[in-house]
Amino acid sequence: MDFGSSDPAPLLTSVKMVVGGGFGVGKTTFVSSVSEIMPLTTEAVMTSASVGIDDLTAVPDKTTTTVAMDFGRVTLETDLVLYLFGTPGQHRFWFMWDDLIRGAIGAVVLVDTRRLEDSFAALDYFEEAKVPFLVAINGFHGEFPYTPEQIREALAIRRHIPIVQCDARDRASTKSVLIALVEHAALVSTHR
């Protein structure tokens, strides 16, 4: 054994973050694209039992859905590790959200511009829970039909809440969202 090194090991900080949003907005894809480990997903095949319950109009090719949570990990710096928890999107699974946010420093609310109205419940939830959050507009196929300011106005998002654009399939894009969330959560914690 080499005990000759006097350099202390760097302190490792790990934090919990949540990725929330409506049904089919890309939460599982977001967590999977950025995770440096094989993500844990609880995807189940959608069955005829969801007919009339889950609206597939904007996501007609969707065949699976998250029934509990997604989990991933990403290292932002040598001393900062993020543990990501993706929430289920359907209303019938929302009872799990309270457990998933416990201990989280912040949340990403993923928004699909094709279904803005599906974002209200997640926005209200994180605001009421007093969890710092930002809004990430998921640009399906690289399309952003609305500016962040138009989204802010349409969803009545307060000025201090960041709105960013992303592609949930792209690791660099999702990582930049997480960096923005860490910065926002740090800013919010200094003003409490």
N, C-alpha and C positions, 0 to 999 in steps of 0.2 A: 504494500500500500504506500502511496505517496502522500505524506502529510506535509510536504514542503511548501505547498502553495498557501499563501496567506490571503489570497483574494477570496472574499466571501462569495458564496453562491448568490446569484441575483434573486431577489424576492419575486415570487410569482404571484400575480394577482389574477384571480378568476372571477368572472361576473356572469350573471344570468341575464339573458335577454329573451323577449318573447316576440314572435312574429304572428300577428293576428290579422283578421280581415274576414270578409264574407266568403261564402261558398265558392270555390273554384277560381279564386283570384291569383293563385300561384304560390301559396305559402310553402307547400311541400317542395316545389321546384326551387324556391328561394333558399330554403335550408339545405337542400341537397346540393345546389350549385356551389355553395360557399364552404361547406363542411370539409375539413381536412381528414376526417374519419368517415368510414362508411356510415351514412346517416341511418338512424333508427326511424323507420316510418311505420305507421299503423294503417296503411292503405288497405281497404277492403273493396272487393268488386261490388259495384252498385247493382242492386237487384230490382226486380219489379216492385218490391215493397216501397221503393223511393219514388215511384211514379206518382205524380200529383203533389209530392212533398218537396222534392228538389227541382228547382227550375234550371233546366239544361239549355234554355233558349240561346244564351250567349256562349255556352261551352258544350255544343252538341257532341263532340268527340270524347267527352269525359266519361271514363268507364270505371274509375276507382275514386274513393273518397277517404279522407282521414277520419278515423273513428275514435281516436284517443289523442295522439299528439305526434309530432315529429321531433327528433332530437339530433343535433349536430354540434360540432365544436370547430372553432377557428381561432388561430393564434394571430393577433394583430401586431404585437411586438414580442420581443423575446421574453418579456415579463407580463404580458397581458393576454389571457385566454378568455374567449367568450363561449359560453354554453348557450346554445340556441334551442328554444322550445317553440315549435309551431303549433298553433291552436287548431282545433277542428272548426270548420266553418258553418256547419248546419246548426240551426237553433237548438235542435234536440240534444246536441252535445255541449252546449255552452256551460252546463253545470261544472265542467272541468276547468274552465278558465280561472276561477278563483284559486285553485290549487296551482295551476301553471304560472300565475303571476307572482305567487308568494316568493319574496326575495329578489325579484327582478329589478334591475336598475333602470330598465327602460323597455320600450316596445316599438316595433315597426308596425304601422297599420298599412297593409298592402291594399292598394286601390286599383280596381279595374274600371277604366273610363267608360266601358260599355254598360256598366251597371253601377253608377255612382250611388244610387239609393241603398245598395247593399252595404255601404261603408258606414252609414250612420250608427248602427248598433255598436260596431267596434270602436268608433270614435267616442261615443257616449260612454262606453264601458271603461276605457282607459282614463278618460277624463274624470269620471266619477271615482275610480279607484285611486286617483292621484298618482298614476304611474307616468313618468315623463315619456312622451312618445313623439315620433315624427311620422309624417305621411310619405309613403313611397308609391309613386304612380308607376304601375307595372306596364311598360310599353310593349304590349303583345305585338310581335313581328316588327319591333322597332318603331311602332306608331305612337305618337303622342298628339292626339287630336285637340287637346286642350293644354293651355299653359298652366304652370303651377298657380298663377294668380287666379285664373278662371276656376280651377279646382278649389282653391281657398274660398272663393266667393260662393260657389255652388254648394259646398259642404259646410259653410259657415265656420271655417277653421280660424281660430284666433291667430293674431299676427306673430306671436312668439313661438308658434309651433312650426318647425321646419317642414318644407315640402320639397321632395327631391324626385327626380325621374330615375327609373332603373329598368333593367331587363332581368327578371328573376332567373333567367337561364344562364346568365353570364357571371362568372365568379368575380371578376374585377368590379363589375357594376354592383353586385350585392355587397361585396366587401366595402365599397365606398359608402353605401347606405349605413352599414354597421359602424363605420368610423364616424360618420355624421351623428349617429345616435349616441355613441360614447361621448362625443363632444357636447351634444345637447344635454345629456343626462348630467354631465359634470357641471355644466353651466347652471342647470336647474338646482342641483344640490348646493351650490354656493350661495344661491339666493333664497334658500329656505331658512 
